[in-house]
Amino acid sequence: MKNFKSHFKFNKQERSGIFFLLLVIFSLQLIYLLISNEVFYSSEHSFVLDTKVQKLLDSVNGQSIPGELPKMYPFNPNFLSDYKGYTLGMSNEEIDRLHLFRSENRWVTSAKEFQRVTNISDSLLQQIAPLFKFPAWASQSKNQKKTQQKKISVANVKFKDLNQATAEEFKDIYGIGDKLSSRIIKFRNRLGGFMVNEQLYDVYGLEKEVVLRILEEFRIKQQPAIEKININTATVREMRNLIYINQKLANQIVTYRDSVGIIKSFTELTKIEDFPAKKIDRIELYLSL
């Protein structure tokens, strides 16, 4: 018991130290309570919700038009940037379609053509079309084309040979640039020459309107000498060399031929699964029975 009491026996200096330690602890606790209760904050700066002002702000926000475009000025849609297209409400796919169209050195000359190229909705077109500002030559060119189409009489036109036309001559046609002219030449070379004028429609990226413009000046004057392939004896390799028949279709034709023994007419080919029936008239040009 004597040893136990010795633990609580302090001299004067130790008692003073304990007293100051307790005083510090008490002071810190007091400061913490005052701060947590915001005693040091002036009531003048306390936030009070002004219900009248809040109602006014709510009424203004309620009058804003959802989906309203930021203020914009007239612009040429042929030079539409990704950012501007995004602010107009266009999707990435719609913007990319326009950029692909322009990469072929082709130009949009009307709001309707802009919609056809980009596939934007009627509602978005109606909203942004007033902002379009096309150059003067666009409307002049359209009017000139219409006038020319009215004046052209196919019977009196002296056509150039479609199979002899150069890339530069094709680029003289409105709507054809470097890429399309090069693509027409490559397609013609793969064919060995156009057999019929309508094969122009098979050139990738060449639109119907552009084909019609080409045929106003160019026609096939002489068909190239093509050695037709006998469909009943041709190998898969021989058939797949034709531009209209790929490896898969060539295999299917041979499989069908083996099952029936002999192909008696080209219309039989349409019985083959996934056969491009719309191109049967083109395929007949290069095959024989």
PAZAPA-4460 file (N, C-alpha, C; in steps of 0.05 Angstrom, whole numbers, plus 32768, in hexadecimal, padded with zeros to 4 digits):
% residues 289
    n_x    n_y    n_z   ca_x   ca_y   ca_z    c_x    c_y    c_z   seq   type   mol
   8011   7FE8   8000   8000   8000   8000   8011   8019   8000     1      M     A
   8028   8016   800E   803A   802D   800F   8046   8033   7FF4     2      K     A
   804D   801E   7FE4   8057   8022   7FC9   8042   802E   7FB7     3      N     A
   8029   8026   7FBB   8013   8030   7FAA   8010   804E   7FAE     4      F     A
   8011   8058   7FC7   800E   8074   7FCD   8025   8085   7FC1     5      K     A
   803C   8078   7FBF   8053   8087   7FB5   8050   8091   7F99     6      S     A
   803E   8084   7F89   803A   808C   7F6E   802A   80A6   7F6C     7      H     A
   801C   80AD   7F81   800C   80C6   7F81   8018   80DC   7F92     8      F     A
   8030   80D9   7F98   803E   80ED   7FA8   8050   80FD   7F96     9      K     A
   804A   8118   7F93   805A   8129   7F81   8066   8140   7F90    10      F     A
   807C   8149   7F86   8087   8161   7F92   807B   817A   7F86    11      N     A
   8083   8191   7F8E   8076   81AA   7F86   807A   81AF   7F68    12      K     A
   8091   81A9   7F5D   8097   81AD   7F40   8086   819B   7F2F    13      Q     A
   8083   8182   7F37   8072   816F   7F28   8055   8177   7F28    14      E     A
   804B   8181   7F3F   802F   818A   7F40   802A   81A2   7F2E    15      R     A
   803D   81B4   7F2C   803A   81CB   7F1A   8039   81C2   7EFD    16      S     A
   804A   81AE   7EF5   804A   81A4   7EDA   802F   8197   7ED2    17      G     A
   8024   8187   7EE5   800B   817A   7EE0   7FF5   818F   7EDD    18      I     A
   7FF6   81A4   7EEE   7FE1   81B9   7EEC   7FE1   81C7   7ED1    19      F     A
   7FF9   81CE   7EC7   7FFB   81DC   7EAD   7FF3   81C9   7E96    20      F     A
   7FF8   81B0   7E99   7FF0   819C   7E84   7FD2   819B   7E83    21      L     A
   7FC4   819A   7E9A   7FA7   8199   7E9B   7F9C   81B4   7E90    22      L     A
   7FA9   81CA   7E95   7FA0   81E4   7E8B   7FA1   81E5   7E6D    23      L     A
   7FB6   81DB   7E62   7FB9   81DA   7E44   7FA4   81C9   7E38    24      V     A
   7F9F   81B1   7E43   7F8A   819F   7E38   7F6F   81AC   7E39    25      I     A
   7F69   81BA   7E50   7F4F   81C7   7E53   7F4C   81DE   7E3F    26      F     A
   7F62   81ED   7E3A   7F61   8203   7E27   7F5C   81FA   7E0B    27      S     A
   7F69   81E4   7E03   7F65   81D9   7DE8   7F49   81CF   7DE4    28      L     A
   7F3E   81C3   7DF8   7F22   81B9   7DF7   7F0F   81D1   7DF4    29      Q     A
   7F14   81E6   7E02   7F03   81FE   7E01   7F04   820B   7DE6    30      L     A
   7F1C   820D   7DDA   7F1F   8219   7DBF   7F10   8208   7DAB    31      I     A
   7F12   81EE   7DAD   7F05   81DC   7D9A   7EE7   81DF   7D9A    32      Y     A
   7EDC   81E2   7DB3   7EBF   81E5   7DB6   7EB6   8200   7DAA    33      L     A
   7EC5   8215   7DAE   7EBE   822F   7DA4   7EBE   8230   7D85    34      L     A
   7ED3   8223   7D79   7ED4   8222   7D5C   7EBE   8212   7D50    35      I     A
   7EB8   81FB   7D5C   7EA4   81E9   7D51   7E88   81F6   7D52    36      S     A
   7E84   8207   7D65   7E6A   8215   7D68   7E6A   8230   7D59    37      N     A
   7E7F   8236   7D49   7E81   824E   7D39   7E7D   8268   7D49    38      E     A
   7E89   8267   7D61   7E87   827F   7D71   7E97   8296   7D66    39      V     A
   7EAD   828F   7D57   7EBE   82A4   7D4C   7EB4   82B0   7D32    40      F     A
   7E9F   82A4   7D26   7E95   82AE   7D0D   7E80   82C4   7D12    41      Y     A
   7E82   82D9   7D03   7E70   82EF   7D06   7E55   82E8   7CF9    42      S     A
   7E40   82EF   7D06   7E25   82E9   7CFC   7E1F   82F9   7CE3    43      S     A
   7E2F   830E   7CDE   7E2A   831F   7CC7   7E31   8310   7CAD    44      E     A
   7E43   82FC   7CAF   7E4C   82EE   7C97   7E3F   82D2   7C94    45      H     A
   7E2D   82CC   7CA5   7E20   82B2   7CA3   7E0D   82B2   7C8B    46      S     A
   7E0C   829A   7C7E   7DFC   8297   7C65   7DDF   8293   7C6C    47      F     A
   7DCD   82A3   7C60   7DB1   82A0   7C64   7DA4   829F   7C48    48      V     A
   7D95   828B   7C43   7D88   8287   7C29   7D72   829C   7C26    49      L     A
   7D75   82AB   7C10   7D60   82BF   7C09   7D4C   82B1   7BF7    50      D     A
   7D35   82AB   7C02   7D21   829B   7BF3   7D17   82AB   7BDA    51      T     A
   7D15   82C5   7BDC   7D0B   82D5   7BC6   7D1F   82D4   7BAE    52      K     A
   7D39   82D7   7BB4   7D4D   82D6   7B9F   7D4E   82BA   7B93    53      V     A
   7D4B   82A5   7BA4   7D4C   828A   7B99   7D35   8285   7B86    54      Q     A
   7D1D   828F   7B8D   7D06   828B   7B7B   7D0A   8299   7B61    55      K     A
   7D17   82B1   7B61   7D1D   82BF   7B49   7D30   82B0   7B37    56      L     A
   7D45   82A4   7B43   7D59   8294   7B34   7D4C   827C   7B28    57      L     A
   7D3A   826F   7B37   7D2C   8257   7B2E   7D1B   825D   7B16    58      D     A
   7D0E   8275   7B16   7CFC   827C   7B00   7D0C   8282   7AE7    59      S     A
   7D24   828E   7AEA   7D35   8293   7AD3   7D3F   8279   7AC7    60      V     A
   7D48   8266   7AD8   7D51   824D   7ACE   7D3B   823D   7AC0    61      N     A
   7D23   8240   7ACA   7D0C   8232   7ABD   7D06   823C   7AA2    62      G     A
   7D0E   8255   7A9C   7D08   8261   7A82   7D1D   825A   7A6D    63      Q     A
   7D34   824E   7A75   7D49   8247   7A61   7D3F   8231   7A4F    64      S     A
   7D48   8232   7A36   7D3F   821F   7A22   7D52   8207   7A22    65      I     A
   7D47   81EF   7A28   7D59   81D7   7A28   7D63   81D2   7A0C    66      P     A
   7D7D   81CB   7A0A   7D89   81C4   79F0   7D8F   81DC   79DF    67      G     A
   7D8C   81F5   79EA   7D90   820D   79DA   7DAE   820F   79D3    68      E     A
   7DB4   8215   79B9   7DCF   8217   79B0   7DDB   8232   79B9    69      L     A
   7DF5   8232   79BF   7E02   824B   79C5   7E02   825D   79AC    70      P     A
   7E05   8277   79B1   7E03   828A   799A   7E19   8284   7986    71      K     A
   7E11   8281   796D   7E24   827B   7958   7E1F   828D   7940    72      M     A
   7E33   828F   792F   7E31   82A0   7918   7E33   828E   78FE    73      Y     A
   7E29   8299   78E8   7E29   8289   78CF   7E45   827E   78C8    74      P     A
   7E46   8266   78BD   7E60   8259   78B7   7E5C   8246   789F    75      F     A
   7E72   8240   7892   7E72   822D   787C   7E74   8210   7888    76      N     A
   7E5F   8200   7885   7E60   81E5   7891   7E75   81D3   7886    77      P     A
   7E81   81DA   786F   7E96   81CA   7863   7EB0   81CA   7875    78      N     A
   7EB2   81DE   7886   7EC9   81E1   7897   7EC2   81DC   78B5    79      F     A
   7EAF   81CB   78B9   7EA5   81C6   78D4   7EBA   81B6   78E4    80      L     A
   7EC2   81C1   78FB   7ED5   81B3   790C   7EC7   81A0   791F    81      S     A
   7ED7   818E   792C   7ECB   817C   793F   7EBD   818B   7956    82      D     A
   7ECA   819F   7960   7EBF   81AE   7977   7EA5   81BC   796F    83      Y     A
   7EA5   81C9   7957   7E8D   81D8   794F   7E76   81C5   794A    84      K     A
   7E7D   81AE   793E   7E68   819A   7939   7E5C   8190   7954    85      G     A
   7E6D   818D   7968   7E64   8184   7982   7E51   8199   798F    86      Y     A
   7E59   81B2   798D   7E48   81C7   7998   7E2E   81CA   798A    87      T     A
   7E2D   81C2   7970   7E14   81C3   7961   7E01   81AC   7968    88      L     A
   7E0C   8198   7976   7DFC   8181   797E   7DFF   8168   796D    89      G     A
   7E14   8168   795C   7E19   8152   794A   7E29   813C   7959    90      M     A
   7E25   8123   7951   7E34   810D   795D   7E4F   810A   794F    91      S     A
   7E61   80FA   795B   7E7B   80F6   794E   7E79   80E9   7933    92      N     A
   7E66   80D6   7931   7E62   80C8   7917   7E59   80DB   7901    93      E     A
   7E47   80ED   7908   7E3D   8101   78F4   7E53   8114   78EB    94      E     A
   7E64   811C   78FE   7E7A   812E   78F7   7E8F   811F   78E6    95      I     A
   7E94   8106   78ED   7EA7   80F6   78DD   7E9E   80F1   78C0    96      D     A
   7E83   80EE   78BD   7E79   80EA   78A1   7E7F   8103   7890    97      R     A
   7E7C   811A   789C   7E81   8133   788D   7E9F   8135   7887    98      L     A
   7EB0   812F   789A   7ECD   8130   7895   7ED6   811C   7880    99      H     A
   7ECA   8105   7880   7ED0   80F1   786B   7EC8   80FB   7850   100      L     A
   7EB1   8107   784E   7EA6   8112   7835   7EB9   8128   782B   101      F     A
   7EC2   8139   783D   7ED4   814F   7836   7EF0   8145   782F   102      R     A
   7EF9   812F   783A   7F13   8124   7835   7F16   811B   7818   103      S     A
   7EFF   8117   780A   7EFF   810F   77EE   7EFC   8127   77DC   104      E     A
   7F02   813F   77E8   7F02   8158   77D9   7EE6   815E   77CD   105      N     A
   7ED1   8156   77DC   7EB6   815D   77D4   7EAB   8172   77E7   106      R     A
   7E97   8180   77DD   7E8C   8197   77EC   7E6E   8194   77F1   107      W     A
   7E66   819D   7808   7E49   819E   780E   7E3F   81B9   7805   108      V     A
   7E2A   81B9   77F5   7E20   81D2   77E8   7E04   81DA   77F1   109      T     A
   7DF8   81CB   7803   7DDD   81D2   780D   7DD8   81C4   7827   110      S     A
   7DC4   81CE   7836   7DBD   81C2   7850   7DB4   81A5   784D   111      A     A
   7DA4   81A0   7837   7D9B   8185   7832   7DB2   8172   782D   112      K     A
   7DC6   817B   781E   7DDD   816A   7818   7DED   8166   7832   113      E     A
   7DEE   817A   7843   7DFC   8177   785D   7DEE   8160   786D   114      F     A
   7DD4   8160   786D   7DC5   814B   787C   7DCA   8130   786F   115      Q     A
   7DCA   812F   7854   7DCE   8115   7847   7DEA   810A   784D   116      R     A
   7DFE   811B   784F   7E19   8112   7854   7E1D   810A   7871   117      V     A
   7E12   8119   7883   7E16   8114   78A0   7E01   8103   78AD   118      T     A
   7DE9   8101   78A1   7DD3   80F2   78AC   7DC8   80FE   78C6   119      N     A
   7DCA   8118   78C9   7DBF   8125   78E1   7DA0   8124   78DF   120      I     A
   7D93   8127   78F5   7D76   8126   78F6   7D6A   8140   78EA   121      S     A
   7D50   813E   78E3   7D42   8155   78D8   7D40   816C   78EC   122      D     A
   7D3C   8165   7905   7D39   8179   791A   7D53   8189   791E   123      S     A
   7D6A   817A   791D   7D84   8188   7920   7D8A   8199   7908   124      L     A
   7D83   818E   78F0   7D88   819E   78D7   7D78   81B8   78D8   125      L     A
   7D5F   81B6   78E1   7D4E   81CE   78E2   7D5A   81E3   78F5   126      Q     A
   7D68   81D9   790A   7D73   81EA   791E   7D8C   81F8   7915   127      Q     A
   7D9D   81EA   7906   7DB8   81F5   78FF   7DBA   81FF   78E3   128      I     A
   7DA7   81F7   78D1   7DA8   8200   78B5   7DA9   821E   78B2   129      A     A
   7D9B   822E   78C2   7D9D   824B   78BF   7DB9   8256   78C3   130      P     A
   7DCA   8247   78CF   7DE6   8250   78D4   7DF8   824B   78BC   131      L     A
   7DEF   823A   78A9   7E00   8233   7893   7E04   824B   7880   132      F     A
   7E1D   824E   7877   7E23   8264   7864   7E35   8257   784F   133      K     A
   7E29   8251   7838   7E38   8244   7822   7E44   825A   7810   134      F     A
   7E5B   8254   7804   7E66   8268   77F2   7E55   826D   77D9   135      P     A
   7E58   8283   77CC   7E47   828B   77B6   7E49   8277   779F   136      A     A
   7E61   826B   779B   7E65   8259   7784   7E54   823F   7787   137      W     A
   7E4D   8239   77A1   7E3D   8220   77A5   7E22   8222   7798   138      A     A
   7E14   8238   779D   7DF9   823C   7790   7DFB   8240   7772   139      S     A
   7E10   824E   776A   7E14   8252   774D   7E19   8237   773F   140      Q     A
   7E2A   8227   774C   7E31   820D   7740   7E18   81FB   773D   141      S     A
   7E07   81FC   7751   7DEF   81EB   7751   7DDC   81F5   773A   142      K     A
   7DDA   820F   7738   7DC8   821A   7722   7DD3   8213   7707   143      N     A
   7DEE   8215   7704   7DFA   820F   76EB   7DF6   81F2   76E3   144      Q     A
   7DF9   81E0   76F8   7DF5   81C3   76F2   7DD8   81BD   76E9   145      K     A
   7DC5   81CA   76F6   7DA9   81C6   76EE   7DA4   81CF   76D2   146      K     A
   7DB0   81E7   76CB   7DAD   81F1   76B0   7DB9   81DF   769B   147      T     A
   7DD1   81D4   76A2   7DDE   81C3   7690   7DCE   81A9   768B   148      Q     A
   7DC3   819E   76A1   7DB4   8186   769F   7D9B   8189   768D   149      Q     A
   7D8F   81A1   768E   7D78   81A6   767D   7D80   81A8   7660   150      K     A
   7D98   81B3   765A   7DA1   81B7   763F   7DAC   819E   7632   151      K     A
   7DB6   818C   7642   7DC3   8175   7637   7DAF   8162   7629   152      I     A
   7DB5   815C   7611   7DA6   8148   7602   7DB8   8131   75FC   153      S     A
   7DB2   8119   7607   7DC4   8103   7605   7DCA   80FC   75E8   154      V     A
   7DB6   8100   75D6   7DBA   80F8   75BA   7DCE   810A   75AD   155      A     A
   7DD2   8122   75B6   7DE4   8135   75A8   7DFF   8138   75B6   156      N     A
   7E03   812A   75CD   7E1C   812D   75DC   7E32   811A   75D0   157      V     A
   7E4A   8125   75CD   7E60   8114   75C5   7E6F   810C   75DD   158      K     A
   7E6B   80F2   75E5   7E76   80E9   75FE   7E94   80E1   75FB   159      F     A
   7EA2   80E4   7611   7EBE   80DA   7613   7EBD   80BD   761C   160      K     A
   7ED2   80AE   7616   7ED3   8092   761C   7ED8   808E   763A   161      D     A
   7EC6   8081   7648   7EC8   807C   7665   7EE1   806C   766B   162      L     A
   7EE8   8059   7659   7EFF   8048   765E   7F1A   8055   7657   163      N     A
   7F19   806D   764C   7F32   807B   7645   7F36   8094   7656   164      Q     A
   7F22   809B   7666   7F23   80B4   7675   7F3A   80B3   768A   165      A     A
   7F47   80CA   768E   7F5C   80CC   76A2   7F51   80D6   76BC   166      T     A
   7F62   80D4   76D1   7F5A   80DD   76EB   7F54   80FB   76EA   167      A     A
   7F64   810A   76DB   7F61   8127   76D9   7F46   812E   76CC   168      E     A
   7F3E   811E   76B8   7F24   8123   76AB   7F0D   811E   76BE   169      E     A
   7F10   8109   76CF   7EFB   8103   76E2   7EF9   8119   76F7   170      F     A
   7F0F   8125   76FE   7F0F   813B   7712   7F01   8154   7708   171      K     A
   7EFD   8156   76EE   7EEE   816D   76E3   7ED0   816A   76E9   172      D     A
   7EC8   8153   76F1   7EAC   814E   76F8   7EA7   8159   7714   173      I     A
   7E92   8168   7717   7E8B   8174   7731   7E85   815D   7745   174      Y     A
   7E93   815E   775C   7E8F   8149   7771   7EA5   8134   7771   175      G     A
   7EB8   8135   775F   7ECE   8122   775E   7EE8   8130   7763   176      I     A
   7EF7   8125   7777   7F12   812F   777D   7F27   811B   7778   177      G     A
   7F3E   811E   7784   7F54   810C   7780   7F4E   80EF   7787   178      D     A
   7F41   80EB   779F   7F3C   80D0   77A8   7F28   80C1   7797   179      K     A
   7F12   80CE   7790   7EFE   80C1   7780   7F08   80BB   7764   180      L     A
   7F16   80CE   7758   7F20   80CA   773D   7F34   80B2   773C   181      S     A
   7F45   80B1   7751   7F58   809B   7753   7F4A   8080   7757   182      S     A
   7F34   8081   7767   7F25   8069   776D   7F17   805F   7754   183      R     A
   7F0C   8071   7743   7EFF   8068   772A   7F13   805A   7718   184      I     A
   7F2B   8066   7715   7F40   805A   7704   7F48   803E   770E   185      I     A
   7F4C   803C   7729   7F54   8022   7734   7F3E   800D   7730   186      K     A
   7F25   8015   7733   7F0F   8002   772F   7F0E   7FFA   7712   187      F     A
   7F11   800C   7700   7F11   8006   76E3   7F27   7FF3   76DC   188      R     A
   7F3F   7FF7   76E8   7F56   7FE6   76E2   7F51   7FC9   76EC   189      N     A
   7F44   7FC7   7704   7F3E   7FAC   770F   7F2A   7F9E   76FD   190      R     A
   7F18   7FAC   76F2   7F04   7FA0   76E0   7F10   7F98   76C5   191      L     A
   7F26   7FA6   76BE   7F30   7FA3   76A3   7F22   7FB5   7690   192      G     A
   7F14   7FC8   769B   7F04   7FDB   768B   7EE7   7FD8   7691   193      G     A
   7ED8   7FEE   7690   7EBB   7FEC   7695   7EAD   7FDE   767E   194      F     A
   7E9C   7FCB   7685   7E8C   7FBD   7671   7E72   7FCB   766B   195      M     A
   7E66   7FD7   7680   7E4E   7FE6   767E   7E50   8000   768E   196      V     A
   7E42   8015   7686   7E44   802F   7693   7E3C   802D   76B1   197      N     A
   7E29   801B   76B6   7E1D   8019   76D1   7E32   800F   76E6   198      E     A
   7E49   8005   76DD   7E5D   7FFC   76F0   7E69   8013   7700   199      Q     A
   7E64   802B   76F7   7E6D   8043   7706   7E60   8043   7722   200      L     A
   7E47   8039   7723   7E39   8039   773D   7E47   8027   7751   201      Y     A
   7E58   8014   7748   7E65   8001   775A   7E7F   800D   7766   202      D     A
   7E87   8024   775D   7E9F   8031   7769   7E98   803B   7784   203      V     A
   7EA7   8032   7798   7EA2   803A   77B4   7EA4   8058   77B8   204      Y     A
   7E8F   8063   77C4   7E8F   8080   77CA   7E85   8092   77B4   205      G     A
   7E80   8086   779D   7E76   8097   7786   7E58   8098   7787   206      L     A
   7E4D   80AF   778D   7E31   80B2   7790   7E22   80B3   7776   207      E     A
   7E08   80AD   7777   7DF7   80AC   775F   7DF8   80C5   774F   208      K     A
   7DF6   80DC   775D   7DF6   80F6   7750   7E10   80FA   7740   209      E     A
   7E26   80F2   774C   7E40   80F5   773F   7E43   80E3   7727   210      V     A
   7E38   80CA   7729   7E38   80B8   7712   7E29   80C4   76FB   211      V     A
   7E12   80D0   7700   7E03   80DC   76EB   7E12   80F3   76DE   212      L     A
   7E21   8102   76ED   7E31   8117   76E1   7E47   810C   76CF   213      R     A
   7E53   80F5   76D8   7E68   80E9   76C7   7E5C   80DF   76AD   214      I     A
   7E44   80D3   76AE   7E38   80C8   7696   7E2D   80DE   7683   215      L     A
   7E2D   80F6   768D   7E26   810C   767A   7E3D   8112   7667   216      E     A
   7E56   8109   766E   7E6D   810F   765E   7E7C   80F6   7654   217      E     A
   7E79   80E0   7664   7E88   80C8   765D   7E75   80B0   7659   218      F     A
   7E7A   80A0   7646   7E6C   8087   7641   7E80   8072   7636   219      R     A
   7E78   8059   7638   7E89   8044   762D   7E85   8044   760F   220      I     A
   7E9B   8048   7600   7E99   8048   75E3   7EA0   802C   75D8   221      K     A
   7EB1   801E   75E6   7EB9   8004   75DD   7EBE   7FF2   75F6   222      Q     A
   7EB1   7FDC   75F7   7EB5   7FCA   760E   7ED1   7FBD   760C   223      Q     A
   7EDE   7FB9   7623   7EF8   7FAC   7623   7EF5   7F8E   761C   224      P     A
   7F0A   7F82   7612   7F09   7F65   760B   7F0D   7F55   7625   225      A     A
   7EF8   7F49   762E   7EF9   7F39   7647   7EF5   7F1C   7641   226      I     A
   7F07   7F0B   764B   7F04   7EEE   7648   7EF3   7EE3   765F   227      E     A
   7EDB   7EDB   7659   7EC8   7ED2   766E   7ED1   7EB7   767A   228      K     A
   7ECA   7EB4   7693   7ED1   7E9B   76A1   7EB8   7E89   76A1   229      I     A
   7EBD   7E6F   769A   7EA7   7E5C   769A   7EA1   7E54   76B7   230      N     A
   7E89   7E5B   76BF   7E82   7E56   76DB   7E81   7E39   76E3   231      I     A
   7E7D   7E27   76CF   7E7C   7E0A   76D4   7E97   7DFC   76D5   232      N     A
   7EAC   7E0B   76CD   7EC6   7DFF   76CE   7EDB   7E10   76DE   233      T     A
   7ED4   7E28   76E4   7EE6   7E3A   76F2   7EED   7E31   770E   234      A     A
   7F05   7E35   7716   7F0E   7E2F   7731   7F07   7E46   7744   235      T     A
   7F09   7E41   775D   7F04   7E56   7771   7F17   7E6D   776D   236      V     A
   7F30   7E68   7767   7F44   7E7D   7763   7F3C   7E8E   774B   237      R     A
   7F33   7E82   7735   7F2C   7E91   771D   7F14   7EA3   7723   238      E     A
   7F01   7E99   7731   7EE8   7EA9   7737   7EEE   7EBF   774A   239      M     A
   7EFF   7EBB   775E   7F03   7ECF   7772   7F13   7EE7   7767   240      R     A
   7F1F   7EE3   7750   7F2D   7EF9   7743   7F1A   7F0E   7738   241      N     A
   7F01   7F07   7734   7EED   7F1A   772A   7EE7   7F2E   7741   242      L     A
   7EE3   7F47   773A   7EDF   7F5C   774E   7EC5   7F58   775D   243      I     A
   7EB2   7F4B   7751   7E98   7F48   775E   7E95   7F2E   776E   244      Y     A
   7EAA   7F1D   776E   7EA9   7F03   777C   7EC1   7F01   778F   245      I     A
   7EBB   7EFD   77A9   7ED0   7EFA   77BC   7ED5   7EDC   77C2   246      N     A
   7EE8   7ED7   77D3   7EF0   7EBB   77D9   7ED8   7EAB   77E3   247      Q     A
   7EC9   7EB6   77F6   7EB2   7EA7   7801   7E9D   7EA1   77EC   248      K     A
   7E96   7EB4   77DC   7E82   7EB0   77C7   7E8C   7E9C   77B2   249      L     A
   7EA6   7E9D   77AB   7EB1   7E8A   7798   7EAE   7E6D   77A3   250      A     A
   7EB4   7E6A   77BC   7EB1   7E4F   77C9   7E94   7E46   77C8   251      N     A
   7E82   7E58   77CD   7E65   7E51   77CE   7E5C   7E49   77B2   252      Q     A
   7E66   7E57   779D   7E5E   7E51   7782   7E67   7E35   777A   253      I     A
   7E80   7E2F   7781   7E8B   7E14   777B   7E7D   7DFE   778A   254      V     A
   7E76   7E03   77A3   7E67   7DF0   77B3   7E4B   7DEB   77A7   255      T     A
   7E3E   7E00   779F   7E24   7DFD   7792   7E26   7DEE   7778   256      Y     A
   7E3B   7DF5   7768   7E3F   7DE8   774E   7E43   7DCA   7752   257      R     A
   7E53   7DC3   7766   7E58   7DA6   776C   7E3E   7D98   7774   258      D     A
   7E2C   7DA6   7781   7E13   7D99   778B   7DFF   7D95   7774   259      S     A
   7DFF   7DA7   7760   7DEB   7DA5   774A   7DF6   7D98   7731   260      V     A
   7E11   7D96   7730   7E1D   7D8A   7719   7E25   7D9E   7704   261      G     A
   7E12   7DAF   76FC   7E18   7DC4   76E8   7E04   7DDB   76EC   262      I     A
   7E0F   7DF3   76E9   7DFF   7E0B   76EB   7DF4   7E12   76CF   263      I     A
   7DDA   7E12   76CC   7DCD   7E16   76B2   7DC6   7E33   76AC   264      K     A
   7DC3   7E43   76C1   7DBD   7E5F   76BC   7DC8   7E70   76D3   265      S     A
   7DCD   7E89   76CE   7DD8   7E9B   76E2   7DC4   7EA0   76F9   266      F     A
   7DAA   7E9E   76F3   7D96   7EA3   7708   7D98   7E8E   771E   267      T     A
   7DA4   7E77   7718   7DA8   7E62   772C   7DBA   7E6C   7743   268      E     A
   7DCC   7E7E   773C   7DDF   7E88   7750   7DD1   7E96   7767   269      L     A
   7DBA   7EA1   7761   7DAB   7EB0   7776   7DA1   7E9D   778C   270      T     A
   7DA2   7E83   7787   7D9A   7E70   779C   7DB0   7E6D   77B1   271      K     A
   7DC8   7E76   77AB   7DDF   7E74   77BE   7DDB   7E89   77D4   272      I     A
   7DDF   7E80   77EC   7DDC   7E92   7803   7DEE   7EAB   7801   273      E     A
   7DE2   7EC2   7806   7DF1   7EDC   7806   7DFC   7EE3   77EB   274      D     A
   7DF1   7ED7   77D6   7DFB   7EDF   77BB   7DF1   7EFB   77B5   275      F     A
   7E02   7F0D   77AA   7DFA   7F28   77A4   7DE8   7F2A   778B   276      P     A
   7DCF   7F24   778F   7DBC   7F22   7778   7DBB   7F3C   7768   277      A     A
   7DBF   7F53   7776   7DBD   7F6D   7769   7DD4   7F71   7755   278      K     A
   7DE9   7F61   7758   7E01   7F64   7747   7E02   7F4D   7732   279      K     A
   7DED   7F3D   772F   7DED   7F27   771D   7DF3   7F30   7700   280      I     A
   7DE8   7F47   76F9   7DEC   7F51   76DD   7E09   7F58   76D8   281      D     A
   7E17   7F62   76EE   7E33   7F68   76EB   7E44   7F4E   76EA   282      R     A
   7E3D   7F3B   76FB   7E4C   7F22   76FC   7E4A   7F13   76E1   283      I     A
   7E33   7F14   76D5   7E2F   7F06   76BB   7E42   7F10   76A5   284      E     A
   7E4B   7F29   76A8   7E5D   7F35   7694   7E77   7F26   7693   285      L     A
   7E7F   7F18   76A8   7E99   7F0C   76AA   7E98   7EED   76AB   286      Y     A
   7E80   7EE2   76A9   7E7D   7EC5   76AB   7E6E   7EBA   7693   287      L     A
   7E73   7EA1   768E   7E64   7E93   7679   7E5B   7E78   7684   288      S     A
   7E48   7E6B   7676   7E3D   7E51   767F   7E4A   7E3A   766F   289      L     A
***
